[in-house]
Amino acid sequence: MASHRRPSQSGLTQSARVTVLSAAAATAAAALGAAPASADPHDATEAGRTKVDRLYEEAEQATEHFNKAGERMARLREQVAQAQDSVARGQERINRMRGALGSVAGAQYRSGGIDPALALLLSADPETYLDKAQTLDRISERQTTALHDLQRAQRKLGQERAEVTRDLTELERSRTAAAHHKRTVERKLTEAQRLLNSLPSAERAAFDRVSRSGRGSMPELSDLAPASARAAAAVRAARSAVGRPYVWGANGPSGFDCSGLMQWSYAQAGVGLPRTSQAQRYAGRQVSLEEALPGDLVAYRSDASHIAMYMGNGQVVHAPYPGAPVRYDPVAMMPISSVTRV
């Protein structure tokens, strides 16, 4: 995440990597370009930074929507595959049932072309005929039952096919939504980069220093113990990721967005977390900031569009935004919405 005022971006694809600088630049540029000639350059720069921060926050929110759509697509693809397999098995069963009924019907047709009473009169062995007739009656009863079974199987197959169609339609909607959110993120980042690039080099460098104020080296941490062995393992994993790049939509191991880093870190501890920061905030028991222990998840902003891991001594580790690697920052770098113990 960025500095105290920099909202971090939570995830999309590697192709959309943009540095915080670039994003920041975009905003500052627009703000400066719109300022009257008599405006105080410092005020114009501050306005630009504020706009960049807003663009990053909006991009991060869109990133979370992208991650959510991707998670839903994965779930739907699995459902569709299972449903299609079930439909195929159901069709095979119906084909076997039709084949069995066809065999019985053919046999009846070949032997039952005469009226039963006339067949009895013409029979050389009436007793044998009666035995056969009783057998045919039993076959007829079984055939009726088989027909009912076939009808039920056909209805079930029709329902399963309708479910596949609905899931495929929903999958396409999710793909469309993901593409929309991806374009939104890229547009926000491009706008921010345009603005940042328009700043004078000295101001751009100053903005860069502010945006990269987090710590990449191990800060002094408290001697607080994590709440559990799995939290301790997640803390070790998150520390090992410090310095790796922010890549939106990525969940490791070579790059991360904010929620991707949390998911990957806890996966190393054998714990499955949801993909988005909004869902991660409910992946355990919520505690107060005063009770926070290493390994707890700290969600930011009212919509939980950014998330980090508490390390102790007022520090978190997180994936800030494009251009800034995984690093340590103060826990109060932006408004906290919740602290969750997994």
N, C-alpha and C positions, 0 to 999 in steps of 0.2 A: 504494500500500500504506500501511498505517497506520504508526505509529511503530515503534520497535524491537520492540514486543510485539504490534503489531496485525496480524493476518493479513489479507491483502487478499482481496477477492472476485473471482473471475475470471469470470464472465459470465452473463447471462441476458437479460431483456428490459427495455425501457425502462419498462414498466408497473410493474416491481418495484423501482424506485429507492427506496432508503431510505438516509438519511444514516448515517454511522458513528455519529454522535451517537445517532440513533434506535436503532441496534442496540445501541450501548453502553448506552444508557439501559435497554433492556429487561432486560439482564442484571443490571445493578446493582440494579435495582428488586427483582427476585426475591430476590437475595441479601440485600438489606437487609430486605425484608419477612420473611424467614425468621430473621433474627438476633434473639436474645433482647434484651429491653429493656436489660439490663446490658452488652451488647456494646459494645466500643469502636467509635464511628462510623467512625474511620479504617480499622479492620479490616474493617468491613462494606463500606465503599466499595471497598477493595482486593479483597474477595471478589467484589463486583459487577463490577469491571473485569475480573477474571480470567474470570468467567463470560461477559462480553461478548466477550472475546477468543476464548474457546472457541467461542462461537456464530458469530462471524465466520469462524473457521477452518472449522467444519463447513459453513457456508453456501458458502464458497468451494470446498470439495471437491464439494459438490452442484452448484455452478455448472459446474465442470469436467466433471462427468458429463453435465450438460445440454448443454454445448457438444459433447461427444463424440457424444451421441445426435443432435444437430442435424447434425453433419458426416456421420454415417452415413445419416441420412434423405436428405440431398442426394445422396449417392452412390447410394443405392438408387433414388431417383426417376429418376436418369439411366439406371440399369440397366434399370428397368422400361420407360421410354420406348423405349430401344433394342430391348429384347426384344419389346415390343408391335409395333414397326415391322417387326421381322423376322418375327413371326407373320403380320402382314398381308400381307407380300410372299410368304411361303410359301403362304398360302391362295390368293392370286391365281395362283401358279404351278400349284398343284394343280387349280384350276378350269380353267386352260388345258389341262392334261394330260387332264383328264376330258373336256373338250370335244373334243379331238382323237381320243381313243379312241372317244368316242361316234359321231363322224362315220364312222370306219372301220367300227365295228360295224354302223352303219345301212346302209352301202353293202354290206357282206357279207350282211346279212340280205336286202336287196332282190334281190341277184343270186345268192345261194347257197341258195335254197330247194330245189334238186333235188340228188339224189345225183350226185357228180362223174362216175361211170361212165355213168349214164343221160344226163347232159348231153352227154357226148362222143358217144354214139351218135346223139343227136338233133341234134347240131350240124351246120349246113350247111357249116361250114368248120372241120374238126377241127384243122388246124394253128393257126388263129387262136385256137381254144379253148385249146389247149395253151399257147400263149404267155400267154394271160390267166391260166391256172391257175398258171403259174410266178410271174407277178406277184403273184397272191393269196398264194402261199406266202411270197414275200418280205415282203409286207404283214403276214402273220401273224407272221413272226419279229420284225418291227419292233414289232408290237403287243404281243408277249410281253415284249420288252425295255421298252417303254413302261409296261406294267403293273408290272413290277418297279421301274422308276423311281418310279412313282406310289406304290407301297407304301413305298419308302424315304423319299420326301418326306413321306408321311403320318406315318411314325414320327418323323421329325425334327420335324415340326410339333407332334406330341404332346409331345415332350420340351421344346420351347421353351415351350409353353403351361404345362407343369408348372413350369418355371423361373420364369415370370411369376407364377404362383400363389404359389410359395415366396417370391419377392422381395416381393410385395404383403403376404404374411403377416408377413415380417420388418420391412417398412416400418411396418406397424401396431404391431408390438411396439416399434419405436424411438419412434414417436409416444407410445405409452403411457409408455415409460420417461422421455422428455423431460418429459412432463406431471408425472410423479411427482417428478422432480428439481426442476422449477420450483416445485412446491408445497412441497418441502422447504426450498428457499432462502427462499421467502416466509415460511414458518413460523418459520424461524430468525431472520430479520430482524425479524419482528413481535414475537417474544419479546424480542429484544434491545431493540427500541424501547420496549416496555412497561416493561422494567427501567430503561432510561435515564431515561424520563420520570418515574419514581417518585423519582428523586434530588432532593434539595433543589437549588434553582436555583444556589447557589454551587458545589456539588460538580459539578453538571452542566456548568457553565461551565468548571470546572477540567478536567474530563474532556475537554471539547471542545478546550481548548487543547492538552492532551497529544496527543489524537488527530490534531491538525492541525499537528503540530510539523515536518512536512516543509517543504521550501523550494520556493516557486513561482518564484522568480527564479533567474537563472543563477548557480550556485555557482562558486567558483574551481575550474577543472578543470586537470588536468595537461596537459602538452604531448605526451602520448603520442599517436601516430598510430594510427588504426584499422588493422586487419589487412589491409583491402582497400578498393577503391573502393566496392564495394557496401555494406560495413559503414559507410563514411563517409557514404554517402547515407542509410542507415537511421538513423544518429545524427542527421543534420540533420532528418529527418522526425520522429523522436521528440521532439526539442527543440521543433519547431514545434507539437507537440500539448500542450505544457505549459499547464495552465490549463483544458483542456477537461474536461468532466464524466466521471465514472465512470458507465457505464451497463452493467449486466450483460447479457451476450449480444451486445454491440455490438463491431464491429471497424472503427469509424470511418466517415466522418471527423469527425463532430460529437461522438461519444462513444465510450468504449472500456471494455472490461474488461481485465484484465491481459494475457491472451494475445492478445486482440483488438488491443491496442496494438502488440505485437511483430509480429503478422502484418501489420498495416497499414503499419508503419514499413518492414519489409523489402519489402513489395509496392511501395513507392515507389522501391525500389532494383532492382526487377525480379526479386526473389527470392520464390518461393512457399513460405511456411511452413505447417505443419499448424495446425489451429485451436486445439488444446488445449496448455496448458503442459507436460503430461506428454509429449506428442509432440514439442514444440519442443525439449525438452532433448536429444533425440537427432537434431536436424536438422543436426548438424555434428560437429566434433571437440571432445571435451571437454578442457579445460585446467585447470590449477590456478588458484586465486584470485590467487596471486602473479603469474601470467602474463597476467592479464586485461587486455584492451585495449578501448577504446571500440567499442561495437557488439556485444560478446559478450553472450550471454544468461545471466542469473543466475537459476537456479531455486531455490526455497525450500521448506523442509520435506522430509521424507523422501519424500513422495508427489508432490513438485513441483507442489503445488496453487497456487503463485503464481510469477510470473516477472517479471523486470525487465531493463532494458538497462544495461550498465555504461557509464559516461560518463568514467571516469578520476578520479584523486584520491579514491578511496574513495566515489564517488557513483554512484547509479543513477537512472534515470528510470523511472517506472511509473505504472499506474492503480491506486490503493490499494484503494478500497472505496467503496460508495455514500456520497455526500455529500462526498467528498474528491476534488478534481480531479487530473488527471495532474500529477505533481510530482517533485522530486528528493528522495531520502532517502539516508542512509548505506547502503552496501552490506551492512553487518552488522546491518541492522535486524531480522533474524530468522535462524534457522538456515539456512545455505546447503547445498543438496544437490548442486549441480553448476554448472559454468561451461562454456558451449558457444560455440565459435567457428563461426559459420555460413559 
